[in-house]
């Protein structure tokens, strides 16, 4: 989960999902979630990899100095860790 306290963002802006050992960003916002400069689209998922930049406040909506984003870093050391996270409800089964 990514928590960002900014009134310009939707309360539930996007979700990070793990499906079949692949990571996805799902856009749940009204204003858009971007991977690099590509808008995902509300209700749609986009596969992400380590190093991808996700913007929750893109430069097309605000000045370049006001963008909000993060770099994806994925690391699952082993299947046991993945299963533990699924049991805890942190990852989708």
C-alpha positions in Angstrom: 0.0 0.0 0.0 1.2 3.5 -0.8 -0.1 6.3 1.4 0.3 9.9 0.3 -1.4 12.7 2.2 -2.3 15.2 -0.5 -5.8 16.6 -1.2 -5.2 16.6 -4.9 -5.2 12.8 -4.9 -8.1 10.4 -4.7 -8.5 8.7 -1.4 -7.8 5.3 -3.0 -5.7 6.4 -6.0 -4.2 3.1 -7.1 -3.5 -0.4 -5.9 -0.4 -2.7 -6.3 -1.4 -6.2 -7.2 0.5 -9.4 -7.5 -1.1 -11.8 -10.0 0.7 -15.0 -11.1 4.0 -13.7 -9.8 3.6 -10.5 -11.9 3.1 -7.0 -10.3 0.4 -4.7 -11.6 -0.7 -1.1 -10.8 -4.5 -0.7 -10.9 -5.8 2.8 -11.4 -8.7 3.4 -9.0 -8.6 7.2 -9.2 -10.6 10.0 -10.8 -7.6 11.9 -12.0 -5.4 9.2 -13.5 -2.4 7.1 -12.6 0.5 7.0 -15.0 3.4 4.5 -15.6 6.1 6.7 -17.0 4.0 8.9 -19.3 1.3 6.4 -20.2 -2.1 6.9 -18.5 -3.5 3.6 -17.2 -7.2 4.4 -17.1 -9.6 4.0 -14.2 -10.4 0.4 -13.5 -7.5 -0.9 -15.7 -4.3 -2.6 -14.7 -0.8 -2.2 -16.1 2.1 -4.6 -15.4 5.0 -2.9 -13.7 8.6 -4.0 -13.0 11.3 -2.7 -10.7 12.5 0.7 -11.9 9.2 1.8 -13.4 8.0 5.2 -12.3 4.4 5.5 -11.3 2.9 9.0 -11.1 -0.2 9.7 -9.1 0.0 13.4 -9.9 1.4 13.7 -13.4 3.1 16.7 -15.1 0.2 17.0 -17.5 -2.0 17.9 -14.5 0.4 20.2 -12.6 3.7 21.9 -13.1 6.8 19.8 -13.3 7.8 20.8 -9.8 4.5 19.5 -8.3 4.5 16.0 -9.6 4.0 13.1 -7.2 5.3 9.7 -8.0 7.3 6.7 -6.9 9.7 4.2 -8.3 8.6 0.5 -8.2 10.9 -1.8 -6.4 9.9 -5.4 -6.4 11.6 -8.0 -4.2 10.2 -11.4 -3.2 13.0 -13.5 -1.7 11.1 -16.8 -2.0 7.7 -18.4 -2.3 7.3 -18.8 1.5 7.4 -15.0 1.9 4.9 -14.5 -1.0 2.5 -17.1 0.6 2.8 -15.4 4.1 1.9 -12.0 2.5 -1.1 -13.5 0.8 -2.3 -15.1 4.1 -2.0 -11.7 5.8 -4.1 -10.1 3.1 -1.3 -7.9 1.9 -1.1 -9.5 -1.6 -4.1 -10.7 -3.6 -4.3 -14.4 -4.1 
